[in-house]
Amino acid sequence: MPVIDLTGEVNSAAEASLNAAFTEATRNSPGTVLLNFAPVTYMNSTGIALVVALLAQARKARMQLLVCGLSEHYRHIFNITRLADFMNIHEDEASAITAATAPAAES
C-alpha cells in the first residue's frame, strides 16, 4: 500500500507536489492509498479542498483512501466536513496498514 507523507503546510503551495505524489502512488492502481498527516503543521481550507480532490480521484479509480496522523483539531475538521464519512481515519501508519491488510470479517 503506497503511503503519502504530507509535511509542513498543506495549502495552495502544496498542490503540485501533492498531486505528483498521488499520481506516483497510484501508478500501479493499488486498492488503497494512505495519507499520513502526522508531519503536517498547518492545513487551511485550500488544503482540505486538495484532500477532497484526491478523494474524488481515488473514488473514480475505485481505490480506498485512508488517513492517519491527524491531530485532534484536524480530526474534528474531517468530521464536520464529513470527509470522515468517506475515508477511514487511523491513529498512526501502523494501525492503518494493519487495518488495510486484515482479512475482511465474515458476517
Order of alpha helices (4+ residues) and beta strands (2+ residues): beta-beta-alpha-beta-beta-alpha-beta-alpha-beta-alpha
